């Protein structure tokens, strides 16, 4: 029956609601007469006119207040307030008519009594419709999720209210560490202290815990998550505020925990002056603009109001996607920035020269690179051609056309690398260090490098892989029990890159503070446990999800490092350090680059690795390496 009602045309639904309100108005009039005259009312004379007036007077008022445009199953406090206002206006008009006409047998107090009863009946009808229709497609009592909401503040209360109409969960209560709230109730639900959570999970069958803590710091969220991770419940966080406000939130709409919550590192506010220094009013070129880091750099650069933003990528679809997204941001924010999508590869020196000549970029962010370790290990010549000689080509074009600032996006895998990808990125750093040292004042392009670890959510990142494997029922694959990695969010990394580049004076290698390294095996265990599942292993054969160790891939290290040397120098930003590392003078490096180029053109893998071993500190050593 609910489905049939919801399938009616909108005009039919409005007609039924108006008809229902007319009936309720007549009932309210009859009750008002009966209560006022203290006898069952049988209308006579002018009293019939009052019935007629009350049956039609409210209709234009309700229409004006938009009460017949509301969706009943999403009716909330705002709709009830609008109804009360409309009935208030109706009360004033009805009272005025009765005082004006002074009909015999019609008490003047009817002008107040009838609207009061009418408001009660209309409000009750809307509440009934809300809860009746909200059950559409609902779940049975046995399959309902039982929720605890961690956070009894505004966000938690609004979430409980929005979810109340979905019929898909039962709220057990709130959890809050504010002692003043513990023991009290919010909309009929008790507020418990954190120490009661384990007991509630065991005794009340709690299946899910929702974190409603939008203002909590990451370190605070991490502490809460760690206290809950061993409970057999699924831990999730708030959906978008727009979904909450619509009232159409279901259990499935709650987001899985962001991995940032597990890292527990609070972001450092950006230095506005550093962000704008090389961007505001400038022509800016981003290579690899369609990639994970390149696209985020473009988003953040756009917010600093450059005069023109050049997007360079060899991937047509990636370039199209970021260009369309940035066009939407321009229109939304009403920014006066010219976007120029440029198809091309950094392997083509002529294409880079043409771009620099035509557009004269002031600042270049070089994010174009092959970065997946196993792929570059299998295709070393292509990796060298793109990562090393692509950087050399871009640096040469930048020097020829007066680029003021050139920032290379590097990686922690460039430090004592055990794979071709890492060695190729260190060679790219050496190229820029040597060029920077050999420059004269007349050809002064400020070259710098920014080195950081893994970014969360980038293509090939372990976190999306783990989520896919969880959804498929496992197993989660880890290459080695002792593998650790540094992690940072893409927006945080891009923001720090922009600030580090602005601090450069020439030839610096900047290193981002990535916090503490994370053991990948521990990360896998956390993701299983926070999904309300148990890890299946030798000690717990009854568990839900297995974790499988697959062995290190060719060129993969157990531990990543950010520094080759020691004693990095602090900078004006607490998360950015400056490394002090040796490099080759340009004449010596140029000779090695010629040998490397010959080996690359001949696709001579052994010769490529020989040159890398001579130039790159640590490459060729078998430390921390399996499979090479």
Beta strands, then each sheet from edge to edge (+ up, - down):
strand 1: 145-150
strand 2: 169-175
strand 3: 185-186
strand 4: 189-192
strand 5: 208-211
strand 6: 234-237
strand 7: 255-256
strand 8: 283-287
strand 9: 308-313
strand 10: 338-343
strand 11: 363-366
strand 12: 405-411
strand 13: 446-452
strand 14: 454-456
strand 15: 476-478
strand 16: 484-485
strand 17: 487-489
strand 18: 508-512
strand 19: 518-519
strand 20: 535-536
strand 21: 545-549
strand 22: 569-570
strand 23: 576-579
sheet 1: 3+ 4- 2- 1- 5- 6- 7+
sheet 2: 10+ 9+ 8+ 11+ 12+ 13+ 18+ 23- 22+
sheet 3: 14+ 17+
sheet 4: 15+ 21+ 20+
sheet 5: 16+ 19-
end
